[in-house]
Amino acid sequence: MSQSKVYSSAEDALNGVVSDGQMLAIGGFGLCGIPEALITALRDSGVNELTCISNNAGVDDFGLGLLLQTRQIKKMISSYVGENKEFERQYLAGELEVELTPQGTLAEKLRAGGAGIPAFYTATGVGTQIAEGKETRDFDGRTYLLERSLRADVALVKAQKADKAGNLIFNKTARNFNPDCAMAGKITIAEVEEIVEIGEIDPDDVHLSGIFVQRVVLNASPEKRIEKVTTKAASKG
């Protein structure tokens, strides 16, 4: 490993880090801000029996949908899974374990895990199936659930820019779950579109400190597929 944390390819960045049975936190929201090259390299690595923490499960032929196609995922911890038919098929057939988590709770589970907080109370999910089997406590006349935080063996995230120390800048809404995933990972690998020398990023511009990032890989031309395209009807006249 070079002192700069930069690896020559997504395959090299995963080498010696991923293995069967791990828990992975994977950034992105829909198809926005997903680590495309790292997901493809993860598929090609052949690791199996993975538990994946991700806001969603991609689509059938892109994002985490690629790992569902190859049956490398045994469990998903997610908020929204409605865009993936193979996900639905595997779940209904009893081939895939699913832990549906409210979106804000999922974000806080990751954030708390990264901050070293083992659990927290939230009102979200009280009185629903989410609360089954969980400890509750009343504060100021309102009932809250105790939720355990999440820590991942490996986090795969996407950023716009990194320096060779792993300091990251995200591009607008593509930031989404990426910082939370990065902080929750014991080892974090960042896929970025641009790598600059240490010192070229103003400290005030850093969105996520390199202390949370162990490896960086360049993907200068990601596909950035659009999940849903909505266009305005052409005006008449």
Phi, psi and omega in degrees: 000135179281156180294339184279352182076358184273131178249154189284338181204165177297323179298315179296322182295328180276341186298128179079001182248314184266146179204168182301143172081007182280163169257126181242138171256125186235121184288166178127163177217108193066234175254009182271123176075029177267147178279082190303309184293322180292323178295317178297317179294325177296317176301312183291340179290336179081006178295147186229176176059041183273145166254121184247125173263117180201145180306323178215185186242028179068202174239177190303324186238023181203155182065215182294346174303332178295322180283334175289323178302321184267006177060035179272348181257127177261335182212139175244133170249104193217170175254320185222129185227021190279000183256010188231106182292325179292325173302310181300315182298313181295320181294312182293334178274359180076019182265348184224130176272138183229131174243095180285132185227130176308143190301314179294323177294320178298316178299318181288327176301316179289315181298315180296319178301317179292334181269001180080019180262118188286334183197164181205162178260140176215148177278345182295126177097351179299133179082008179238180177298336179301330186276350186299126177079005182254148178291140176237158178207144179264133173232123177052040175083007180235143182270138180231152175265146171268119180247133176282143177283173182239135170234139182248148174296319182219139173244134175245120185228166180235134176224165178283316186216148173220152165262177187287355173266358178090006174293135190242146168236130179259158182259099174050233185289350175290353174294311180023244184276357188300312179298320179296317178297316182299318181289332182277347182276136174293323171233127182242131177244125182251127173264127187226160180266347180209137177237130180238170180288156176299131182101346181279344175260123177299132180307328180289345181266353182288127176271326179220126183293145178297348178297337180268357187240124181261330183220147181227139177224142182271131168226087190289338184227067179291157181292320181053054181297142178269128184290313180223130179253122177240125181239153179275137179298142180295136180285148178269149175100000000 
